Every structure is written in C-alpha cells, then in structure tokens.
Amino acid sequence: MSDQREEVERYLRSGNYESYFHAWPGDTLVAQERNGSDALKRALIDAVEKRAADLPVPAPVPRLDMVAFTRSKVEPMVRGLFPGIEQEQVLGVLERSVVYLTPETIHPVLEGMAWPHTAWALANLYLGSLGAELLSDEAPRIVGMSVETSCYVSMEYFRDTFRFADYIIHETAHIFHNCKRRTVGLRETRYREWLLELEFRKRETFAYCCEAYSRILALSARASERAGLVEELAEEAMPDDDRIDAAEYVDILREAAAVRNGWKRILARCAPDRARRRPDVTHGLQERAPDSAPGSRSAN
C-alpha cells in the first residue's frame, strides 16, 4: 500500500506515473493498469474537489445553444481552409468538439479521460479558471487544450475581454492535425490522411495565427483596417508563448490581412516544405508525428 500511496502522491504532484502500474494488484497487466488508472483518477478528482470547495464560479457558462455557438465561431475558418464539398463534414465535427470545463462537467471529463497525464493537465486548467491552488507549481497555466477531436476550454473564455483572443478558434485549429479524414467521412489517400498538413514545429504558430486572424476579421470591414489591427497586435498584444517565433507570427498575419482569403495564406506558411512543392498545398495533409502532444493554449 505504501507503494500505491507514493505513486498517487507523485502523480498529483507532477502528473507523472509508472505506466505499468506495478504497485496495483491484478491477475494481468491489463487488470493492473485498470486498477492503477482508476486509483489515480479517484485521487485526482478528490484533490480537485478539495481545492475547488466553496470557491465561487467567476464566469458561469451562459445558457446558449453551444453547438450553434461553436459553429458560428469556427465556420469562417472552415469555409476559408476547406473546399466547399468538404466543409459541412468538417463543421459537423468541430461544432460538437468543444467542452467547457465547469463544476458540472469536470468530474465526468476527468473520469472519462484515457490518459492520466492529460487528465492532470485538464484538472489544473479547471482549477486555474477558479483561481484555486494548482496541483503543482510546475502545472501548465493554460486556458484550453485539444485532445484528438475534443477541445477543452476554460470558463475564462466568457470573461476574457482581450479582443484578439478566441480560445475556441485556437483549440479547434489543433483538431486539423489530430483528426484523420476518414473520421469525418472524407476520402483518404496516402498523402492525405489528416485534415490539414502542418509542419510539426508550426502547429502552435498555425493555431495562434488562426485565433488572431479570426478576431481581426471580426473587428474589421476592409483590408486597410485589417492591416492596422495587425500592427496594433504586433505592438501591444503578442502571445506570451515561446513555442512560436514572434517575427514569423506577425509576418504571417500581415500576409493574411493583405489578401482576400487569409486563411489559405496562413495554411501555406505553416505547411511542410514538401507540401509547398505540391500544387494542392492548401488542402494537403500530413501524417501526424508519433510523439506529438495535445495542443494547448497558454494563458497570457
């Protein structure tokens, strides 16, 4: 039992755990893994409930049709990135992809999460939205995270007044490199396996550019206004995230703001070199790197 307690404490402190769950009983490795994973989840849920107890919800999720709300957010991006024949199938996935982490949803989300470390990160995302003590000083300070075809978004979304921010766009943009075409009913080929082909190191750049560009479009009526908003962002509102190259980020947005369909320009700038040489670059796809991590948006 002492080994189990040590494993639970290590997990809560860092999100790390012994992947074979040797400290737990079981007639098979599968049984050990199930028993150990269940124990970690129970401990995580208990720790979250303890830290969140009696804290007020700072910004409750409004009573909206969330499917329609999400669709209204992501539709311009999908219309700009995909050919007309594919748009409705992609929208059908994205409009149901967003999960807001609230007092009502956090328990089932953590309980149903397959990967303990991802559950730990989501627990900290939720605690951060409440202003509660995080599980560790090393915990990621994020406001959104994408896992396969689901996007988990902080309640901070409904109280953030920063006009260039939209966590929903940022997180759904990550779905494009996490989701296979066949998942949404689209034809898949050897070179078109994933929804969009992105260079691995530019996945965060792509998500941040999509986020900013969506807000620039919403705040402007003409190209000259878009250009001015890019310069305002460059001077006053740059993302605080060392995963992106700031100069490249601004340059991509300047290019996007100057053309009719800036979404395609963003995609072209974030595509792998081999895709840029192909004529169908704007709708190319890339095999996902096996060590890729879930996308996440940092809290600025």
Secondary structure, 3 states (H helix, E strand, C coil): CHHHHHHHHHHHHHCCCCCCCCCCCCCCHHHHHHHHHHHHHHHHHHHHHHHHCCCCCCCCCCCCCHHHHHHHHHHHHHHHHCCHHHHHHHHHHHCCCEEECCCCCHHHHHHHCCCHHHHHHHHHHHHHHHCCCCCCCCCCCEEEEEECCEEEECHHHHCCCCCCCCHHHHHHHHHHHHCEHHHHCCCCECCECECCCCCHHHHHHHHHHHHHHHHHHHHCCCHHHHHHHHHHHHHHCCCCCCCCCHHHHHHHHHHHHCCCCHHHHHHHHHCCHHHHCCCCHHHCCCCCCCCCCCCEEECC
